[in-house]
Amino acid sequence: MPEVPTTDVELRRLGRILLAQVRIIAAQVTPAAVIPESALPDAPEVAEWTEPLRYRYALRAQIGLDAGVSADEAIRRAVEAFITGGFDILQERRAGTVAVRVVVTGSRAGFRIDVRVWPATGDVVYVGVTPAVALRAPRARPDPFGAAETVEPGHVLCYECDGLGWCPACSGFSWVVDDAGLRQSCPECREQRFCPICRGAGQLQIARLRPPERAFYPELADPLKREDES
């Protein structure tokens, strides 16, 4: 079944839920700190370059460890907070350019929250993302520029796009979707959008067709040649 698009209001609601979840985790890990409203951006970001595009809210807040709280204690609190909240948990150490950090990740119902702790510096960063959702339905194939009954005298429908006018590979969107469902620049029109043969006209002038092109139109074959072949 095709995905039902999410509205901007619904996506914003997911962002508010994310902010609330991060605040609950932070209240248990670094209770002296407050995650500000500004941690949640005003607009969502593109999460997946699929068709249709999928969006999400992402937030980030950097604070320091509470006085008297060690990095190990903060990490333990993060694990307990995620367990209490019913999150699936992953803990790992990552080597950074400045110092090693420990990352505790909790995921639930498409939400993901990282608690990143730098033992050497005492920094704690909360990073969270909402589920990725589409804000519109997939685009429909555009109407063709031409049709057999509207072709001008002395012309034929373009053999490449069948009168569509738009690039037949990307339907005029300038991109195609790969096997992974991600957008890629159209290799046929190179983001020009129009059919590379008729340049958007949807038709070709018969008198200017090259012999290989005429082969696409059996009705243009020499009558005497057709008789010989029969």
Phi, psi and omega per residue, in radians:
M1 nan 2.439 3.127
P2 -1.159 2.572 -3.115
E3 -1.239 2.373 3.078
V4 -1.433 2.133 -3.086
P5 -1.076 2.550 3.048
T6 -1.563 2.544 3.106
T7 -1.470 2.852 3.089
D8 -1.029 -0.668 -3.129
V9 -1.131 -0.733 3.135
E10 -1.159 -0.687 3.121
L11 -1.161 -0.687 3.096
R12 -1.105 -0.634 3.104
R13 -1.085 -0.687 3.073
L14 -1.087 -0.658 3.098
G15 -1.103 -0.698 3.114
R16 -1.170 -0.650 3.081
I17 -1.105 -0.735 3.119
L18 -1.050 -0.812 -3.135
L19 -1.042 -0.738 3.122
A20 -1.114 -0.718 3.132
Q21 -1.125 -0.742 3.127
V22 -1.106 -0.693 3.132
R23 -1.121 -0.644 3.110
I24 -1.131 -0.766 3.117
I25 -1.131 -0.792 -3.103
A26 -1.123 -0.577 3.140
A27 -1.125 -0.410 3.131
Q28 -1.660 -0.480 -3.101
V29 -1.559 -0.855 -3.132
T30 -2.305 1.273 -3.028
P31 -1.085 -0.344 -3.136
A32 -1.342 -0.262 -3.090
A33 -1.727 2.681 3.110
V34 -2.116 2.228 3.088
I35 -1.405 2.037 -3.054
P36 -1.313 2.815 3.076
E37 -1.045 -0.574 -3.096
S38 -1.164 -0.194 3.094
A39 -1.146 -0.479 3.087
L40 -1.616 2.057 -3.099
P41 -1.158 2.848 -3.126
D42 -1.250 -0.478 -3.059
A43 -2.287 2.660 3.091
P44 -1.327 2.988 3.081
E45 -2.051 2.799 3.053
V46 -1.292 2.131 -3.130
A47 -1.631 -0.653 -3.090
E48 -2.468 2.214 3.136
W49 -1.469 1.060 3.128
T50 -1.738 -3.056 3.012
E51 -2.138 1.946 -0.015
P52 -1.338 2.915 3.086
L53 -1.043 2.546 3.105
R54 -2.010 2.328 -3.036
Y55 -2.013 2.801 3.068
R56 -2.700 2.816 2.941
Y57 -1.686 2.465 3.098
A58 -2.306 2.372 3.117
L59 -2.226 2.767 3.137
R60 -2.608 2.308 3.103
A61 -2.442 2.215 -3.132
Q62 -1.933 2.255 3.120
I63 -2.434 -3.018 3.089
G64 -2.035 2.828 3.086
L65 -1.087 2.548 3.055
D66 -1.097 2.654 3.122
A67 -1.028 2.303 3.099
G68 1.414 0.035 3.138
V69 -1.822 2.166 3.138
S70 -1.426 2.897 3.093
A71 -1.104 -0.715 3.138
D72 -1.081 -0.682 3.127
E73 -1.161 -0.701 3.116
A74 -1.110 -0.704 3.126
I75 -1.130 -0.750 3.116
R76 -1.083 -0.718 3.124
R77 -1.118 -0.675 3.141
A78 -1.102 -0.771 3.120
V79 -1.064 -0.803 -3.130
E80 -1.118 -0.685 -3.137
A81 -1.117 -0.718 3.120
F82 -1.180 -0.695 3.125
I83 -1.094 -0.778 3.129
T84 -1.075 -0.631 -3.112
G85 -1.451 -0.014 3.112
G86 1.353 0.474 3.138
F87 -1.558 2.611 2.878
D88 -1.349 2.448 -2.971
I89 -2.114 2.473 2.990
L90 -2.363 2.278 3.106
Q91 -2.138 2.348 -3.136
E92 -2.674 2.752 3.050
R93 -1.796 2.342 -3.124
R94 -2.180 2.373 3.113
A95 -1.508 2.102 3.106
G96 -1.766 3.137 -3.132
T97 -1.289 -0.427 -3.124
V98 -1.878 -0.833 -3.106
A99 -2.690 2.782 3.098
V100 -1.271 2.447 3.074
R101 -2.195 2.680 3.060
V102 -1.862 2.261 -3.091
V103 -2.042 2.148 3.026
V104 -1.905 2.082 -3.073
T105 -1.960 2.312 3.044
G106 -2.090 2.323 3.130
S107 -2.256 2.455 -3.139
R108 -2.803 2.205 3.050
A109 0.924 0.639 3.102
G110 1.570 -0.212 3.055
F111 -1.502 2.534 3.082
R112 -2.371 2.306 -3.138
I113 -2.256 2.271 3.041
D114 -1.843 2.372 2.899
V115 -1.953 1.901 -3.060
R116 -1.857 2.109 -3.063
V117 -2.074 2.245 3.068
W118 -1.804 1.760 -3.109
P119 -1.012 -0.634 -3.057
A120 -1.249 -0.513 -3.063
T121 -1.948 -0.286 -3.112
G122 1.382 0.228 3.117
D123 -1.452 2.549 3.043
V124 -2.282 2.258 3.130
V125 -2.153 2.243 3.045
Y126 -1.766 2.197 3.126
V127 -2.239 2.295 -3.135
G128 -2.484 2.658 3.077
V129 -2.403 2.602 3.070
T130 -1.518 2.989 2.969
P131 -1.026 2.600 3.090
A132 -1.516 2.234 -3.082
V133 -2.345 2.708 3.076
A134 -1.517 2.492 3.121
L135 -1.780 -0.020 3.088
R136 -2.722 2.897 3.101
A137 -1.347 2.804 3.079
P138 -0.988 2.533 -3.127
R139 -1.175 2.467 3.104
A140 -1.465 2.637 3.093
R141 -1.106 2.303 -3.085
P142 -1.217 2.785 3.090
D143 -1.192 2.556 3.126
P144 -1.247 2.724 3.080
F145 -1.321 -0.513 -3.049
G146 -2.393 2.942 3.072
A147 -2.585 2.869 -3.067
A148 -0.983 -0.631 -3.085
E149 -1.437 -0.118 -3.128
T150 -1.974 0.075 3.139
V151 -1.149 2.371 3.142
E152 -1.190 2.661 3.094
P153 -0.962 2.428 3.137
G154 1.392 0.210 -3.141
H155 -2.242 2.862 3.034
V156 -2.347 2.757 3.062
L157 -1.055 2.470 3.130
C158 -1.033 2.248 -3.102
Y159 -1.232 -0.380 -3.093
E160 -1.405 -0.771 -3.045
C161 -1.977 0.029 -3.138
D162 0.955 0.628 3.083
G163 1.545 -0.019 -3.118
L164 -1.101 -0.688 -3.100
G165 1.528 -0.778 3.058
W166 -1.291 2.807 3.089
C167 -1.022 2.212 -3.100
P168 -1.204 -0.343 -3.129
A169 -1.358 -0.703 -3.067
C170 -2.010 0.008 -3.129
S171 1.011 0.496 3.073
G172 1.500 0.132 -3.125
F173 -1.516 -0.277 -3.132
S174 1.417 -0.035 3.108
W175 -2.476 2.794 3.072
V176 -2.208 2.893 3.135
V177 -1.836 2.244 -3.105
D178 -1.454 -3.055 -3.085
D179 -1.100 -0.414 3.130
A180 -1.528 -0.001 3.139
G181 1.455 0.258 -3.117
L182 -1.811 2.609 3.132
R183 -1.245 2.430 3.038
Q184 -2.377 2.622 3.098
S185 -1.008 2.370 -3.091
C186 -1.123 2.131 -3.128
P187 -1.346 -0.257 -3.085
E188 -1.442 -0.923 -3.087
C189 -1.774 -0.122 -3.130
R190 0.946 0.828 3.075
E191 1.187 0.276 3.075
Q192 -1.449 -0.304 3.035
R193 1.406 -0.588 -3.067
F194 -1.535 2.767 3.079
C195 -1.028 2.255 -3.098
P196 -1.247 -0.217 -3.131
I197 -1.589 -0.921 -3.085
C198 -1.678 -0.080 3.129
R199 1.020 0.595 3.062
G200 1.641 -0.086 -3.095
A201 -1.300 -0.512 -3.101
G202 1.421 -0.099 -3.117
Q203 -2.534 2.816 -3.141
L204 -2.272 2.529 3.122
Q205 -1.345 2.190 -3.066
I206 -1.032 -0.737 -3.068
A207 -1.101 -0.343 -3.078
R208 -1.818 0.091 3.117
L209 -1.256 2.385 3.045
R210 -1.418 2.765 -3.121
P211 -0.895 -0.782 3.123
P212 -1.086 -0.565 -3.139
E213 -1.282 -0.628 3.122
R214 -1.097 -0.419 -3.136
A215 -1.137 -0.345 3.098
F216 -1.328 -0.154 -3.066
Y217 -2.181 1.514 -3.121
P218 -0.987 -0.503 -3.111
E219 -1.203 -0.228 3.125
L220 -1.647 -0.031 -3.122
A221 -1.121 2.628 3.110
D222 -1.071 2.192 -3.140
P223 -0.960 -0.688 -3.124
L224 -1.171 -0.617 3.124
K225 -1.213 -0.635 3.115
R226 -1.110 -0.676 3.128
E227 -1.147 -0.691 3.140
D228 -1.126 -0.701 -3.098
E229 -1.204 -0.528 3.136
S230 -1.365 nan nan
